[in-house]
Structures are given as C-alpha cells and as structure tokens.
C-alpha cells in the first residue's frame, strides 16, 4: 500500500511520458468494432425510446382497473391483465420509464459521490486519501441491500426521489474504489504534473487531464452503477419498500407476487417486469464487455492480435505447432 | 503478523461503523420514525417495554452522546431489545433461531457458485474465441442480470407449483421434528434446493468472467510460453500452471460476491418463506418492528464482515507476497 501515501507532487514516474491519447475515445471506438457492444447499445437505446415515448405507446392508463382481471394475452391486452384488471402492457411501458428514471437518478448521485470520495482525494494523496480509502472500504463491506432496506423502512413511504437518494447514497463504494485506483496511477504521470505546473486548478486537471484518460473505465463503472441501481430498486419494491402507488418493473413483480400470479398460473403478469430488468441489464453488461476489451488489450479477439505472443501461446495450447 | 493485525483493525473499525449506522439512521430521519412505531404499539406493550423502546430509538430528552453510550453498553451486554412482532421474545433469540438457516443456505450457494463459475470460467478461457466461449459468456451475462426475486418466482411457478418437483415453502416438512436424522436432512436439502438455485444462477456470471479474464491474462505471461516450450501437456498447462495462478485474484472477488449473495438471500427467503434472517428482516420491515430490524441488520453486517476477514486471512495464507508486504 505504498502508493497510498505518495502525493501527486513526488513525480516518481514510471508510466508513459505523454498523455496516452489514443485510448481517450476508446469507448466510442468499441461501438464501431465490437459486436457485443453494438447489440448492447441497440437494446439500450430501444429501452430509452420506450421510456421517452411511454405516453404515446402505452395503450391504456396503467392504473385503469376496469378490465376483466387475469386475462391471458389477447389483441386487446397484448400482455394480458393483472388480478386487479389492469393492462400489463401499459404497466410495463410506464414501468420502464420510472425504473429508468430511478436507475439513472440514483447513478447520478452515486457517481458524484464516487468522484468526490474516490477520485478527488486520490489525486490529492496524503492523509485525506487514506481516510477516504478506509471510508470507502468500510462501505464496500457493509451489505448494500440490507442497508437500503433499513434506510427505506425508516423513510416509510418512499417516493421516486427518496428511492434515488437511498440507492445513490448506499451504492457508491465499489465505484469509488475503482476510480480511486485508476486516479492514483494517473495522478503521478508527467502530463498531469505538467498541467499543474502551468497553473491549472485542481478541478481542471482532474476533469480535463485525468478523467479523459480513464473514460473507458469511467463509462464501465457508470454502466455497472445503472445495473446495480435498477436491481436495488427492484429489490426494494419487491419487499414493499418502494413507491407502492407508482408503477415500475419492481412494483409489477411485487403486485404479481402478492396478487397470487404464481398460484393462478398468470405467467403473463410475472414475466414482463422481470424480463425488462434482465434484458436491460444484459444490454448494459454487453456494452461493458466491449469496454473491458478496450481497457484490457489481452482480452481482445485473437484476430486483432494474431501476431503477438499471446496468440502463439494460444495456438500452442490448442496443440497446433507454433509458427 | 502485521497483516493479521491490520485486517483485525479493519474488522473492528467496520464493525464499529455498522453499529453506528444502526444507531444514527433512525435519528437522522426527518420526523423520528420511532414515534410512529411507539404510537402504533402503545396499547399492546407494557409501560416498561415502551419506555425501553423510546430510549432505544431516541424518543427522549437525553443528549445524543448519553444515548450512544447506553446503546453501546446494551450491545456489549448482548441485549438487542425485544421484538414487537413476536412480543415479548428477545431479538437475540429470534436471531439465534434464524441465523443458522441463512448461513447454511447462503454458504452452500456461495460455494457452489464459486466452484461452478470458476470451472466454467477456465473452460471458457480454454475455448476462447470459439462458439462455446461466446455462448457461455453471453448467457451468464444474461443470468447475472436476472433479479433474484424474478428467478425465484419463475422456479416456484415452474418446478414448485407447476411440476411439483420441489416443496414451495419453509425449510423442512412441518410434521417432522428437527434433528440430525437422515430423513430430516433429506427434507432440509429438498427444501433448500429451489432457494439455492435462485441464489447460485445469478451469481455464476461474476465468478465465470473473473476467472476467464484472469486466465486470459495469465496465458499471456512468459512462464506459460516457457512451460509450453518445455513440453508440458496442454491439460497440465491449463490446470497446473495457468489456473492455479489465475485462481488467486478470484479469492478477492469473494468480498463482492458475499455482499451480492446476502442481498439475494433476503429476497429469496421472502419468496420461499425460508425461516432465515432475510425472512425475519422482511417480517420486521413490514410490521415496522424496528428493534428486530436493527438487530437483524447488525447480525447480517457482522456476519459479512467476519467472512471477509476470514477470506483475507485465507488470501494471506495462499499468497506469501501479501504477508511479506504487511511486514515491511
């Protein structure tokens, strides 16, 4: 843990001398090259579109209870109806919107915290960094969902905003740690030192010099943040701790469970909420795959690196003769 | 030694943090939530119990410091208060009855997920770039994003109520008396089956990806090329040279995995009415039984902290470099 104590000022540099510019927009290049990332991005944008256009594409009001209950999917009700006689399709569409809003909102809060607690002190080094790193590690080991459950139980009747705050305030630690270690390794490079010598302010160096050089990692942590926030929200909703008058993927599952969808065999009531979360989550993870391959060159497809040692080792492993 | 003292220190600090969060949360909330609880249980409690609860949750004129002192000394006496849902059963009693179920379920599920995920990870790295690698990594990405509660309900729907393969609720057949008999063990395993699958499946992806990426990283190292040049068979190369070294970073994955499993357990126990701490936490939350809720949160956090501490020790035992680093 020697690097913990070093401040950015002792420029004991062992990294590259210039800013590693080529990787700056690596995360954009991923989209062009990586098929998994492309698939993820398309699904992701599809969900965004559904969330934005919810009022246009939902066929009925999601809270309208005037339909015959527990109808299987039909031309009138594409996803069937709930035990209370609501249209499941309309609930799913509106649920997409509110789940994404809570997910993005909570991620915004946890990102700000992760930057403030992980990146900024790491850049400064010294005692502040040591204190914040310990603080981060403590929050990392305290189990997240139970903590959120306790907090939500005290809040009583949560609304969208309190959900965002609870999830955001409890979900920053893992991301802060990732950002911290990357900032530590960048903060002592010469280009950062040079920027500081020209008199750039700390925030300027952090935002204009350090952040752009860890964008891929930052984006990856953002994607994981959104996934975690949406899973957390669904968990809280499922335990009845969310906004019970609202409609989200989590509350769809909550009402399906409490309304006896399992006993009644109403699979159409059960599937949309859970699949929404799972498919959206998969789209985030697929984009992450691509980013992983950019930040870690060894993970790239063999075809990209066919001449390096790695692929020779690979061919060797597969029993082919090394050429 | 230095390393162990270090980790022990961290264990104590984080335990203190969990205790303090427990103390401070109800007092931070706008409009003390305990007031609502007190008014709700006003008639059903003895005045003495009511007074104890008021003290416990800060409905009192004492200073915060005095309250904190009382709270800590109560904890050190092992006094976690009295549950309101199961009045007048002490919270510690409920915890003692439910914790073994959770530790058993979560422990078994974690080990299965870790072993299975790691094995598949080695396989995926071995077959990198082939169709089965792509299939495995993509499909576990999907299963990793499935919420526990959704998978639990699906299994309940299909294998429980649909096909009647597995019991749908509780930890054992209620007509049996708990004991160490073979028949009883059988019902325990049968009842734990669906909850365990529900925890294992979403957790697989993390272990798999971790191991796969570590493997690929390791396979690029010089010593692998050298081993190959020596004429080591591919099988030996994979398991005895590459996998053994790639396995080490997976141990650090444990801390994250345990947190994920604990979150899953809370949801899974609710679905299957499994009598562990997660189910009790759900009961406590739905009844606004704050003493029980606090006690459960504390015991869940402390369990996770202790497990992480033990994993840290295991890591040091496996990797001499960690020990040496601590000594310098």
Interface residues (C-beta under 8 A of the other chain):
Chain A: X1 X36 X134 X137 X138 X140 X141 X142 X143 X144 X145 X146 X147 X149 X150 X151 X153 X154 X155 X156 X174 X227 X231 X234 X235 X238 X239 X240 X241 X253 X256 X257 X261 X262 X263 X265 X267 X270 X273 X274 X275 X277 X278 X279 X280 X281 X282 X284 X285 X286 X289 X292 X296 X298 X299 X301 X302 X309 X310 X312 X313 X314 X316 X317 X318 X319
Chain B: X10 X13 X14 X17 X18 X21 X22 X25 X26 X29 X33 X36 X126 X128 X129 X137 X138 X141 X142 X144 X145 X146 X147 X148 X149 X150 X151 X153 X154 X156 X157 X160 X161 X213 X216 X217 X219 X220 X222 X224 X225 X228 X234 X237 X238 X255 X256 X258 X259 X262 X263 X266 X267 X270 X271 X281 X282 X285 X286 X288 X290 X293 X294 X296 X297 X300 X301 X304 X305 X308 X325
